[in-house]
Amino acid sequence: MLVAVDARQVYRANRRGIGKALRLLLGHLCAGRKDWHFRLLHQNDSPDDPFPDRPANLVPRKVDLPGDRFGLWERVRLPLAAWGADVLYCPANTGPAWPLRPMVLTVYDLIPLELAPDDPASRAWAKAVARAAGAARRVHTASEHTARQLAARLGVPPRKIEVIPIAADPRFSPVTDAPTLAAVRTKYGVPDGRPFVLAFGAADPRKNTRRILEAWAKLAPGLRERFVLLLVGVQDSARPVFHRAATELLPTGGWHLHGYADEADLPALLSAAELLCYPSLAEGFGLPVLEAFGCGTAVLTSRTTSLPEVAGDAAVLVEPTDTAAIARGLEMILTDDRHRAELAARGRERAWAFSWPAVADRLADLFAGVRA
């Protein structure tokens, strides 16, 4: 069986959630289906080699289209390049309206439509997702929340949707080597000996960076003197804005902003942190929650969208639009060492329920069910 894959997310610079998940999925698909072949279609080269130990049945193919006006790469070039495959797999929310081959589409979320339903850009994007979902033989999503959104907002028949939760990279396990932990603290500006809370910031309002800073400012001075807030992932363009906000809200310091965090550093960063603060406004899955669980780190996250499905009873859940609620959750965890340790233990147990080999097997079954 030959599966053509839209692999653009794997080959992008600073790959984020979808690209990371797809890379792991492909590795397990290749290992579990050694007699299948996977053709990775991508448009741009990655700064690194996404598959340094690439298996023989995984074949990258760069397919360029100079200019790529009007999304012609996805609409025209991709389905043409997939000709001859048994299945075309589009893993990043959209795909061609005329795929030419049986298509499986993964839709991780409908966040633009949930957060800004009246925005013209959101409506245009939603139409593209709806067209792709209509053209796909099956639609995969990682959460029941997104499955409900697909049915309610885009009219995708529930019988066409398959919910298969994804998993964290096995690299996300507790890092205990003292020199490694010390090195990552130094690299990201955390003072030696100070416990810290890790948060993932971004220019995207969905990541709630401003409210994280406001909630931190509401903590008692003693807590802010004991713990440091480390915000990573803030783009260069947004860092001056958040730096000004942090300076105004927290003039005495106790915080540090950092740009994109290297993937290789994340297991040590999460392991070194006392807590992951992740009150995102909306997520299609919420992979950082599982990654923190794998590292044995306590988690505060949102009680909205898909995040409760991932967190279960292993995290403190808060209303993400309520700054005071975020602050109360932080205080609850940071002032109770025993509770923090219990959350970390429950998180480790919860992480074991999510397995990439199981994800790959179920997706392979989807591919086999729609093959040409």
N, C-alpha and C positions, 0 to 999 in steps of 0.2 A: 504494500500500500504506500502511496506517495501523498504526503500532506504538504501543501504549500502554506507558508506562514507569513503574514505581514509582520515582519520583525523590526520595524522602524524604532519601536520603543527600546529594544535591546541595544541598538546601535547609536542612540542619542548620547550626547555629552551629559554628564551628571544625571544618569538614569535614576528615575524615582520608582515609585511603587509598582506600576504596571511593568516597566522594564525589568525590575528585579524579579518579580513573580514569573514573568515569561521565561527568563533565563533558567530559573530553577525548574519550571515545568518542562521545558524542552530537554533538560538533562535527564529527568526521570522518565519522560516519554521514550527517549532514545534507549535508556537502559532497560525499560520494561517491554519495549517492542523492537527488538533488535532486527527483525525482518522488515520493518517499516523504514521509509526514508522521509526525511524532513528537509524541505527546501526553504531556506530563510531568505525572504525577499526584503531588501532594505535599500534606502535611497542615499544615505550618507554614511561615511565611515565613522566608527567610534574612536575616541582617543586611545582606548585600550582594546585588547582583544577580549571580547565577552566570553569566548570559549577557548582558553589556552590549551585545554586538553580535549579538544573537540573530537567526539566519537565519529566513526566513519560514516554513520548514517545521518549525519547532520551536515548539510551542505549550504554555506552562505552564498548568496548571489546578489551582487550589487546591481540594481536596476535604476539608472539615473533618468531624469527627465528635466533638462535645463529649464529653469524658470518656474515650472510646476504651477502655472496660473490656474485658478478656478478649481484647485484640488484634482487636477487631471491625473496625478500619479495614482491616487487611490481609486478614482472613478474609472480610469481607462488602462493605465500602465500595469497596475497590480493584477487585474483579472486576466490580461493578456499574458503576463509573465507566469501566471498560475496555470495556464493551459496545459493539459496533459495530466494534471494532478487528480487524484481521486477526491480530495477535499481541499477547500480553501479555508484556513483558519484565520479569523481577524480578531485579535485579542484585546483591542483598545477602544471599545465603545462604538466605533463606526466601521463601515465597510462599503464596498461598492453596491450600488442599487441593482446592477446587472453583473453578478459575479462570474457568470459563465460556467462555474463549477459548483457542486453542492457546497454550501458555506455554513460553517459554525461560527457564530459571533459571540464574543464575550462582552457583556455590558457590566462594568463594575459599579456604575452609579449614574444617576440623573441629577447630579448636584447643581449644575447651572439652572436647570428647570425648577428645582426645589427652592433655591435661594433667590433667584431673580426670574420668576415665571413670565413677567411682562417685558423683560428686556429683549429687544429685537435679536441680539446675538444669541441669547438663550433659546429663543423660539426657532431660529434658523438651525442651531445645533441639534435641537430636539427633532426637527424634521429629518435631518440627516440620519440620526439614530433610528428613527421610526422606519425610514426607507430601508436601511440596512437590516433591521430586525424583520421587516416584511419579506426581504429577499432571502434571509437565512433559513435553512431547514430547521435548525435548533438554535436557541439563545441560552447561553450559559451566564449565570451570575453567581457571585460569591456570598450573597446574603438574601434572606427572606425579605428584608426591607426593600432591596432593589427589585426583587421579583414583584412585590406588590406595586411598586412605583411603575414598573414597566406595563403591568396590566391596567392600572388605573389611569395613568397619564398618557400612555402611548397606544393603548388598546392591543398590546401583544397578548395573544391567547395564552392563558396559563399552561395549557397542555404543551405548548411549544417551549416553555422555560424550564431549565434544569438548574437547581440550586446546588452548587458544589463549593463549599467553603475552601479557601486556599490555606496555606500554612506559612510558617516562618522558615527562613534559611537555617539549617542545622548549626551553622556557625554561631547562632545566637544561643549560647550556653554560658554559664557563669565563668568569667575570667578571674582567676585568683592569683595570677603571677604578679607579685608586688612591683617589680620594675616596669612591667607593661602598664599597670594601672597608674603608676607615678608618671610615666611618660605621656600618657594620654591626658592626664590632668594638666601637665605643664603645657602641652601643645594647645589646649583649649582655654588656657588662662585661668584655671581654678587654683586658688591659693593652696599651698601645701598644708595638709592637715584639716582643711575645712570640708565638711560634708556638703554635698550639693544636690540640687534638684535640677533635673534635665528637662528641657522643653524644646519642641521642634517649632521654630518660628518660620514665617514666610511673609512675603508681601501680600499674598492671597488672604483676604479677610477671613476666609473660611478657617484658617489655622488659629484665629483668635489671639494673635500675638499681643495686641494692645490690652485685651482683658487679662491675659496672664500677668503682664506688668502691673496692671491696676490691682489685681488680686494680691500680688506679692507685696505691693505697697500697703495693703490693708492689714498685713500680719503684724503681730506685736513686735516691737523693736528687738526684743530678746531673741525671737525666732530668726529674724533677718540678720542678726549678728552671728547666730550659730550656723546658719545655712547660707550657701551662695546659690543664686539662680543663674543657670547657664542656658542661654537660648542659642541653639545652633540652626543652621539652614537658612538664615536670613540673607537674601540676595543683596549683592553690593548696592544695587539701586535703592533698596529699601532700608539699608542699615542706618543712614543718617537720620531718617525719620524716626525710627525706633530708638536710636541713641538719644535723640532730643527728648522723646517721651520718657525714657528711662531716667534721664538726668533730672527731668522735672518732677517725676513721681518719686524717685529714690535718690535724692541728692547726696546721701551719705554713702552711696555705693552698695556693695553686696550683690552685684549682678555683673554679668559679662555677656556681650553679644558676639557671636561668631558666625562666619559665613558657612558655606556648604561643608558638611562633615564628610570626610572620606569614608566610603563604605567599609574599608578595612578597620576603621577605628570604632565603628558603632558597637560591636559586642563589648569592647572594653569600656566605652563611654557609659553604656547602659549598666554594665556590671558595677562600675565605680559609683554610679548615682544612687542616692538613697530613695529616689522616687522619680518616676516619669510623670510629668504634668501634661496631659494631652486632652484638653477640653475642646476638641474640634467641633465646629458648628455642624459639619456633615461629612460623612465618610461612606464610601461604598463597601468598605470592609474594615479598615483600621489596622493595617499590618503592624505599625509600631507598637501597638498594645501587645500583640503576640510576641514580638521580638523582645520586649521588656520582660514578659513572663518567662521566656526561655532563659533569660540572663538572671533570673531570680530577683527581679527588681519590682517593688511595689508600684502600683499604677493608680492615678486619678484620671478619669476620662468622662465622657459625656453620656448622659442617659438617653440620647436621641439617635435617630437614624439607625445604622447597623451596629454601632459600638456596643450596646448591651448584648447582642448576639455573640460577639467575640469575647467580651469580658466576663460574661456569666456572673458568678458571685465572687470573682477573684480580684475585683477592683472597687474603688470608691467611685460611684457614679453621681454626677452633678448636672445641674441645668447650665449649659454652656453660655447662655446669654445673661446669666446672673453672676456678676462679679463677686458679690458677697458670698454666694454659694461656693464658688471656686475657692475663695479664701478660707471659708469654713472647712471645706474638704482638705485643703492643704494643712490647716492647723490640726485637724483631727489625726492625720497621718503622722505629721512631723513631731507632735508632742507625745505620741504613744509608741515607744519602740517595740513593744510586744505586738500591737496591732499591725505595725509596719511589717514585722517579721512574718506574721500570720498571712498577710496579703501576699507577700513574696512567695511563701510556700504554696498557697492556693494557686497562684499564677503559674508556678512551675508545673504543678499537676495538670492545670488546664491546658497548658501548651502541648502536652503529650497527646491530647485528643485531636490535634490537627497534623496531618501527615501528608507530605508531598507525594510519596508513592501511591497513596490512596487517591489523591486528586488526579494524578496522571492516569491511573487505571480507569477512573470514571469518565474522564474526558476522552480517553481512547475509545471507550465504549460509545460515546457520542459520535466520534468520527466514523467508527465502523458502521454505525446505524444509518448514516447519511451518505456513505460513499457512493460514487458514481457507478 
